Amino acid sequence: MKITILNGSPKGDESVTMQYILYIEKKIPEHDYKIINIAQQIKKIEKNEQAFQEILEQINASDGIIWGFPVFVMLIPSQLKRFIELIFERNIENVFKNKYTAALSTSIHFYDHTAQNYLHAICDDLNMKYIGNFPADSWDLLYPKERPKLLLFAKNFFKHIEDGLATSKHFSPLNFREFEYNPSEIGDKKNKINVNGKKVLIVSDSTDNKTNLGKMIWRFKESFSDEIEVINLHDIDIKGGCISCLKCTYDHQCVYKETDGFFDFWENKVIKADVLIFAGIIKDRFLSSLWKIVYDRLFYMNHTPTLINKQIGHIISGPLSQIPNIKEVLQAQTEYQDSNFVDIITDEFGSSAEIDSLLQDFAKKLISFSNSNYIKPPTFLGEGAKKIFRDDIYGRNRFAFLADHEYFESHGLYDTFPQRDERAKKMNEKLIPLLKIEKVRKKMNFRQEFLKPFKKVITDPTK
Ligand SMILES: Cc1cc2nc3c(=O)[nH]c(=O)nc-3n(C[C@H](O)[C@H](O)[C@H](O)COP(=O)(O)O)c2cc1C
């Protein structure tokens, strides 16, 4: 069978993910494998029609397609995202229709599920026959006990194609609401909100006043008595997406640093704001690939947070509620940096007047939270994220990410290891021997014991 691998790693042939494909090829040599370095060649693919056509011909002639990609900031790399956008922009979805497909990712399992969800949804949108995925850890191939799993995944994929088995869809087609938002001016200037010295910044990939997004941004800005800065990502000189050279890992310095305007934008504008609004229009199953370039380029700081203690809100145009994956990614990105995930306002529901009120109250809430320095506790999304990073940087990836390690150590991020929790240690030392005595165990009322320290807080007038 002819199997085409769409390589989403900007490293091209030097990709770790492609080693998994080469291993499959080595062990199951009877098929004809062809790897296309999509991410590495995205600029050429975008500009050169013939290069694009050759890829389509290759896909057309294939029995099966494997999307092979590294997880980049909870999704696929910006370059592969751009390729997917081209498929829809150039209306060539038919080339993919009814092709058997599977997705292989490598990562440290940090939000690999959101990346896989995204790609699965795209395959369903393209009416491909999605067989399954293999979300490997980057190092799995190095362990003999993991390798058979990879081969079983591949064999299952080939068998499925040979037998022409049925596949199920998991994602319904998106319904875009046909609605034109017409904002109103704020009648009474008294209703305008004072930023109270806080720096509010809106970053968007579109500010076109003819679009709902442009109008929502305008209405949001109008809520304030002060002038609010808006940055359009198209106005920033960004030379390209992260190329995964990993030169940043020693000292957080990016190879692009002297060559484009990304750092000036991020370090002198975004990081300095107290309240951030990230705005965008949904493109396929995420924001645009331009937004994804921004997220990926932030990897120059590796796993070190840059947006700490900020109020972060989003204004999004499109069917957000139909793509819970997007909210999960945005919320996780906010929470793991100890910032406050305030809300997402969309044009999905309600009349223009209702959206006006939402934006007005959103502005009020952002300033009020910023004034009181309110950061709500993280959910599993932020808490789990911090723990995965902490363990990885303390452990196997410390030598590679030394700049992160120094930050984690000096900012007490390793103090959250349970073996350093003195309170828990003392409690366990005292209670475990006691609970091993049957008489004590039988007498112990766990509900009341758990409540004792809470009662102290409730009854103590000084707390
Ligand atoms: C820009 C960038 C972003 C990344 N984001 C994630 C991530 O969100 N989750 C994760 O588990 N790994 C992440 N990684 C790690 C890669 O997914 C991992 O190293 C992968 O195996 C690289 O595969 P490749 O060599 O095929 O590019 C990221 C790496 C880079 C360079």
The ligand as a Gaussian input file, in Angstrom:
#p B3LYP/6-31G(d) Opt

LIG

0 1
 C        7.587000      25.403000      20.117000
 C        7.429000      24.118000      20.872000
 C        6.283000      23.907000      21.589000
 C        6.090000      22.713000      22.257000
 N        4.925000      22.518000      22.931000
 C        4.690000      21.337000      23.547000
 C        3.447000      21.108000      24.206000
 O        2.548000      21.957000      24.254000
 N        3.266000      19.917000      24.796000
 C        4.234000      18.943000      24.809000
 O        4.003000      17.900000      25.401000
 N        5.404000      19.129000      24.154000
 C        5.651000      20.302000      23.519000
 N        6.833000      20.484000      22.850000
 C        7.793000      19.364000      22.761000
 C        7.671000      18.604000      21.427000
 O        6.344000      18.230000      21.171000
 C        8.516000      17.325000      21.464000
 O        9.832000      17.647000      21.769000
 C        8.434000      16.556000      20.155000
 O        8.842000      15.232000      20.388000
 C        9.305000      17.132000      19.059000
 O        9.105000      16.384000      17.886000
 P        9.831000      16.690000      16.525000
 O       11.299000      16.428000      16.764000
 O        9.221000      15.728000      15.569000
 O        9.593000      18.109000      16.152000
 C        7.085000      21.694000      22.205000
 C        8.263000      21.923000      21.508000
 C        8.439000      23.121000      20.834000
 C        9.714000      23.352000      20.064000

